[in-house]
Amino acid sequence: MPTAAGSPGAAATYETDVLVVGGGIAGLSAALAARQAGARVILIEKAPREHRGGNTRFADAQMRFPHEPDEFGHRGYTADEMFDDLMRISRGRANPELVRTLCENAADAAEWLTGFGLEWEPGYPHTAGYRRSPKAGGQGLIDLLYRRLDGLGGIVSYETAALDLLLHPSGAVAGVRARGPEGVIDLEARGGTVLACGGFQANVEMRVRYLGRFADGLILRGSRYNTGEGLLMAIAAGARPAGQWGDYHSAVLDARSPRIECGVTALYNYQMGIFVDREGRRFLDEGEDFRDHTYVKFSKQIVEQAGGEAWCIFDQKAYGREEFARAWRPVGPPLESPTLEGLARQMGVPAENFLETVAAFNAAVQPGEYDLDRLDGKRTAGIWPPKSNWALPIDAPPYLAIPVTGGITFTFGGLACDTSARVLDTRGQPMPGLYAAGEPMGELFYYNYPGASSVIRGCVFGRIAGGHAAARAAGS
């Protein structure tokens, strides 16, 4: 149950205007926006300083946002196109008001980050004309924003984990009770408390409860500190759960990745080859769509249809292309053999099945122009599953195999929020003094994940939450 503000049991009480729970991109954006608005800010981070940054620390931190055509050959990307992409990939289930708010504020958020000194890579064309990457990745982005917050006078308390929401007698959220280095403390916020503390992906019990029994074995890509307490304390105080609590963001990972905090060990080049399961059989359409629209879906198919283990098969036509190395973050070298039979032996799959699979695939490949820059229609015919684009015979030895599995990045279930990032209660009313940004916010992602959308989501709604809470403090 939530704790009443001013109740006994805390070793100390601290007051501020805006309290931010969590120190990834969403929390840092909220804290910086509040400080820019003149509010006093305390940010609490459960992790020690050297592990700060939430999931953002482990990410490339690529961001999708509208922009004009540029000198790198990107054709431009409008807010309406971004909106259509996000709604289509969620099968129409995403909250259109939240999606529209994200799309209309994404470019300004990227410019805001640039104003703090963020430097961008020029980008790359394949499926990614709408995305940009920070030169120093997620770790560099986090370090930059912590420096800026420190320079603006924001206070950060590390190794400080929120335990309960504090409630004012009026019913408004007054802050949090937390456990930190000095014991249990109360942090009271005049303007508002922003929950930016991630989903429940690092909590095995919650994963199994909401995602299914297979979820205990998922490789955790990001922070071990995202264990769901922020969601649970908000729901206990009356917040309405929202979004797809039974699904999650994931990626096709090298199966040799570390089990916790593996970061970016993903294969994003699978469309250049084929997947086979432990029986040596194909089980999905590798060329269904661009990788930004399939890598999450395929990861879950590996887990749920292929028993959690599969192989990605390539030949030298794929391996020799520049795009291959750019879209692969290897944990170790691939298996390699001059023959398919020898490769099957190394993989431990039935050689007869594997040879039959590759032969049938090669025979089904249709003529056409191979072009990774577009859905080229170079497909197979007469086999199931098909390969709808980028189909080339696997016939140029030596052959390569990379073990793959599925991992979990963050969970889709969260809290109901309005476009001001205010958390809504089970009546649909805003809970005074409580905001959410980033992963704790529900109703944005369903079934699949539109690549490069999460970091920009955290920035957009973090800014909104921090600014709104600061204005509330100024008016109180």
N, C-alpha and C positions, 0 to 999 in steps of 0.2 A: 504494500500500500504506500502511496505517497506520504511524505513527511510534512507536518505542519511547520511553516516558517516560524522560527523562534523557539521551536521545541527543544528540550534538553537532549544531550547526547553528543554534541559536537565539541571538539577540543578548542575550536576557534571559529569565528564568523568573519567573513570578508564581504565587502560591498563593492559593487561596480555598476556600470550602466548596462553593459552587454556582456553576457557570459556565453562563451562558445565551448562546446563539448566536442573535441576531436580536432586533430591538426593536420588533416590532408588538404587537398585543394579547396573543398567546400568550407571547411572551418577557417582556413587562412583567408579566403576571400571574404567571408563574413566578418572576421576580425579586422581586416584592412579597411573594408567599406565602412564599418562602424567608427574606426579611428579617424578616417578621412572626414566623417560627419561630425567629429568633435566629441564622440562618446568615449568614456573610460571603458577599457576592454580587458577582460581576463580570458585567456584561452587555456583550458585544461586538456592535457594529452596523457592518455594512459601509459603510453610507451615511454621508456627512458629517452633521453635526448638523442642518443645515437641511433635509435630506431624510430624516430618521429616520422610523420608524414603519411600514415595510413597506407592505403593502396596506391596512392599517387607515387610514393617512393619507388615502387616496383614497376611502374609503367613506362612505356615510351612517352606517354602523355600527349599523344597525337590528338588534335582537336578538329572537329568538323564545324565549319561556320560559313555563312554566305560571304561571297567576295566577288569582285569584278574579275574579268579576264586579266591574266598577268603575263609577264615576260617569259615565264617558264612553259607557256603553252597551255595552261589550264583555261578552260573555256569560260569559267565563271560559274557561280552557284548561287541561286536566289533563296531567300527565306521561304518562298512558296515551295521550291523544290525540296528543300530540307524538310519542311513540314510534311510534304507528300511521302517522302522516303520513310520518315519515322512512323507515320500513321500506317503506311502499307506494311512495313516490317512487323508492326505490332498487330497486324490483321484488324486494324481499326479499333482496337481495345484501349489504346493509350488515351489519356485524358486530353482532348484536343485543346483545351485552354492552357494547360501546362505546356504542351508541345509548342503551341503558337508562341507562348511567352519565351520559351527556350530559343526558338528559331529567330525571333525578332530581336533578341538581346545578345545572341552569340557573337556576332561580329564586334559589337561594342565591348563585350567582355574580353575578347582577344586583344583588342586595341588597348584596353585598360591594363592587361598584363604586359603588353609591349611598353607601356608607359613606366612600368616598374623596372624596365631594363631587360625584359625577356628577349632573347635572340632566337630566331626561327631558322630551321632548315628550309631550303627552297621547296621541298616537297618532291614527290615522284608521281609519275602519271598513272600507273596501272591501278584502276579502280579508285584512285585517291586524289582526283583533281580538287576535291572539296576539303581536303584535310591538310593540316600543317603540323610539324613536329618541332618542339623546343630543341635547340641544338644540344643542350645538356640533359635531355630526357626528363623523366619525372623527378629524379633525385635533384637535378640542378634546379628545376622549377621550385621544388619545396625549399631548398636552401636559400634561393633568391628571396622568396616571399617571407621566410622567417627573418632574414636580414632586414627587409623593409618594415616588417611589423615591429621589430626591435627598434629600428630607427624612428618609428612613429610613436614609440612609447607604450606599445601594447605589452601586457604582462603575460608570460607563458609559464605554466606550472606543469612540469613533467612528472611522470609516475603518479599521476593523479586521476583516479577512475571514478566516474559518477556512479552513485549507488541508488539514489532516489531523487525524484523531483520534490522540490519544496512548494507547498501550496499556501497561498495567502488565504485568510478567512473568507475573502470575497470569492474564492475559487480560482483566481488567477495563479499562474505559475510564477513563483517568486525566485526560483533559482534551483540549485541542486545541492544535495548532500553528497560528499565525495570522500574517498579514502586516498590520502596522499602520504608523503614522507613524514608529516607531523601527526598522522592519525586521521580520525574522522573530522572533517571540517564542513561548514556550511558556506556556500557562496551564493549571495543574494544579488539579484540583478534587477534594477529598477525598470529597464526598458524591455528586456527579454532574454530568454535562453535559447540558443540555437543548437539543435542536435545535428551534429555533422560527424557522427562517430561510427559510420559504416553500417553494413548489414550484419548478418549472422553467419557468414561463410566460414569463420574460424571456430565456430561452436559446433562440434560434432553432434551433440545431442539435438540441437535445433535443426541441423541439416537433415538428420534422419527423420525427425518428427515431421518436417514440412516437405522435404524433397523425396524421401523414400529410403529404403534400407540400403540401396547401393551407395548412398551419398557418404557413408562413413569412410570410404576408401578414396575419395576424390583428392587429387593433388591440389593443395592450396597455393594459388599463384601469388597472393598478396599478403597483407599484414596478419600476423597471428593475433593481433589485439582487437580485431573486429568480431566481437563475440555476441552482439545483439542486445546488450543491456539497455542501450538507449531506446530501442524499440519497445522492449518489455516495460520499462518504467513509464513511457508515454502511454502505452495501452492500459497499464494499471491505473493511470490517472484519468482515463476516460477517452483517450485518443482513438480514432477509428482506424483499424487496419485497412490497408488498401493495396491494390496491385496484385501481382501474381506470386503469392507466397509459395507456390509449389514449383517455381522455376528459377533459373539462375543464368548468369553470364559465365561463359566458359571459353575454352580455346582448344585447338588440336595441339597437344603438347608432345614433345619428345618424352617417351615413357621412362627414360632414365633420369628425368628431372628430380631434384630434391622434393621431398613430400610436403614441405612447408616453406612458404616464402620463396618459391622458385623463380619468381619474376618472369621475364620474357624469354621463355624457352620454346616458343611456339613455332610450328611450321605453317607458313602462309603461302607456300608454293605447291600445295597438294594438287591444285588444278592442273599442274603440268605432268601428273602421273596418275596412278590409280591406288585405291585402298583395297587391301584384302584382309579378311579376318583370320583367325587362327586355323581355320580349315582351308585357307587358300582361296576363298571365294570373295568376289566383290559384293558390296552390300549397299552402296549409295551412288548417286549421280555426281561425280566429282566436278563436273562442268555445269552444274545447275545454274549458277549465278556467280557474280564476282565474289571474291573471298570475303569482302567486308559484309556480305549478306549471307554467308554460309558457314564461316568458321565456328561460330557458336553452335549452330544447328548440328554440324557434322561432329563436333566434339561430343555432344550428347548422344548422337547415334552410335558413336564408338562405345560409349559407356553402356547404353541401354540395349543396343542391337548386337554388338560384337563382343559383349562380355567384358568390356573395359580394356581390351588389348587388340591392336591391329597393326598393320604394316603399311607404309606408304612406299610405293615402288616407282622407280625412275630408271630411265636409260640415259645414255650420254647426250642425246638430243636435248634433254631437259637440263642435265647437270652442267652442260657447257654454256648455258645461257647466263648472261649477266643477272637477269632477274632471279635466278635460282638462289644464288648466295645472298642476295639482298633480302630475300623473304624467308630466311631460315636462320634461327638462332640455335646452333647445335650444342648439345650437351656432350656428345662424343661423335666419332666418325661413323658414317653409315656402314652397314655391311656391304660387301662388294664381291662380285663373282663374275667370271667371264661367261658363265652359263646360267640360265634360269633354274636348271635343276640344282646346280651348286648353291644358288641363292636360297632355294627352298630348304635345302639341308641346313644351312646356317640359321634360317628363320625358325626352323622346327615345325614347318607346316607340311601337310601331305603333298609330296612333289607332284603326284598325278593330278590332284585337284588344281594346284597352282599352274602347272603347264597348260592344262585345259582352259583355265580362266584366261590366261594371257593370250593363248591362241585364238580363243573365241573373240576376245576384245580386239585383237589386231585385225582379224578378218572382218569385223563389223565397222571399222573406221571408214568413213566416207570421205571423198575428195573435198577440197575446199581450201581457202586461205586461212592459215593459222595466224591469229592476231590476238595477243594477250591484252591489248589496249581496249578491246571491245568484246561483247558477246558475239563471237564470230560465226556461230552456227556450224562449226566444223565438228560433226557429231558422229555417233555410232548409229547403226540401224540393225534391228533384228535381235538384239540382246537385251536382257534385263538384269540389273538396272542399266539404263542407257548412260552415255556421257553426252550431254547436250551441247557442249562447247569445248574447244581446245583439245580435241581428241587426235592424238598421234599414235601410231603403232609403237609398242615397246619392243624395239628390235635392234637397238644399237648398243652392243656390249662395250665395257663391262656394266652389269646391272647393279642397281643400288637399292637397299631397303633400309628404312628408318623406322624403329618401333615408335608407335604413337598411342596416346591415351587421351582421356578427357580430364580437364582440371576445372576448378571453380575459381572465378574471379570475384564476383559479388552476387548477392541474392536480389531478386526482383521485388519481393514483398517489402512493403514499407508502411508509411503513415499517409493518411489522406491530408492533402494540403491545398490551399488556394494559391492563386497566382502571386500573392504577396509572401509566399512561403510560410504562412501561418498554418499551424497544425489544426485540423478540424476534429471536433469530438464526434461521438456516435450519433448526435443529433444533426450533424452537419454544420455546427456553429464553430467559429474560430475559438481556440483556447487562448485567452489573453495571456500574453507573455511567453508563448511557446512557438518556436519555429523549427523547421527542418530543412536541410539542404544536403545534396549529394545522395548517397545510398539510402539513408533513412526515409527519403521521399518516395512514395509509391506512385503507381499509375503512369509511368513513363515507358517501361520496357516490358514486353510480353513475348513469350515463345522464343524469340531470337533477339539479337542485339545489333543495331546499326553501328558499324565500326566508328571509332573516334568520337563517340557521343558522351561518354561518361565524365571525362575531365571537364569538358566545356559545360556540361550540366551542373557539376559541382560549383564551377566558377560563377555561372549565371545566377543560380538560386542562392548561393552563398552571399553574393553581393546584394541581392534583393533582401534576404533575411537580415543581414547586418545593417543595411540602411534603414529598413523598416523598424528594427528594434531600437536603433539609435534615435530615430524620430520619436518613437514612443517614450523613450527616456527623457528627451528634451521637453515633451509635452506633459510629463507627469508632475 
